[in-house]
């Protein structure tokens, strides 16, 4: 994610269950930075706005069904 709003199109994705995780690479080093406790220091988010507690949410918490073109929104947390 490089701005307040980002669009990603994935062509020819099949019907099924999917989950998305994303982060904003603020310092452009190609990875999500974390503090000494392993907590992300860059904005991140998951489909369904699933919440991370002690780790990333499980697949089921972030999963959504795909059967036709659709748009999902993900709020980045920091």
N, C-alpha and C positions, 0 to 999 in steps of 0.2 A: 504494500500500500504506500503510495507516494503523495497522497493528498487527502482531503477530508472525504472525498467520494472516489471510489475506484470501481471500474467495471471490468469484469472478466467473463469472456464468452468461451465456453468449452463446446466445440462442435461435435456432433454425432455421439453424444453420450447416451448410453442405453438406459432402458427402464430399470429401476432398482432403487436401493437404499444407498444414500451417500451422506457424508459428513465433510465439512470444510473447516480447516483451521488456517488462520492467517495472522501475520504480524507486520508491523511497520518497521522496516529496517532503517532506523533513524540515522545511524552512522555508516550505512552502506557497506557493512563488512560481510554480508551474505548469511548472517545467522542471527538468531534472537539472543540478545545479551541478557545475562542473569546476574544477580548479585551473589554474594558468598553463600547465601542460603538456597540458591537455585530458583529464586523468584524472578520472573522476567522484569527487566528494567525498560523494555520497549513495549509500546502498545500492542496488544494481541486480542484475538477474539475467535469465536467458534460459531458455526451455524446454529440456529435456534437460540442464539445468544446464551448457549449453555455456559454455565459458570465453572471456573476452575476453583478448586478449594486447595487441597494439599498437592494436587497434580492436575493435569489436563482432564477435562471431563471424558467419560467413556463414550464409545461410539454411539450407543443408544441415546444418550442425552443430546447429542448433536445431529443425529440422523434425520434425514427428510426423504420423502419418496419423490422419485423422478419418473414421470410418465409422459410428460410433455414439456415444451419450453416453459421455463419459469424463472422468476427473479427471486433471489433471497437477499436479505440485508443482514450484515454482521456489524455489531457495535464493537469498536476496539476499546479495551480497558487499559488503564495504565496505573 
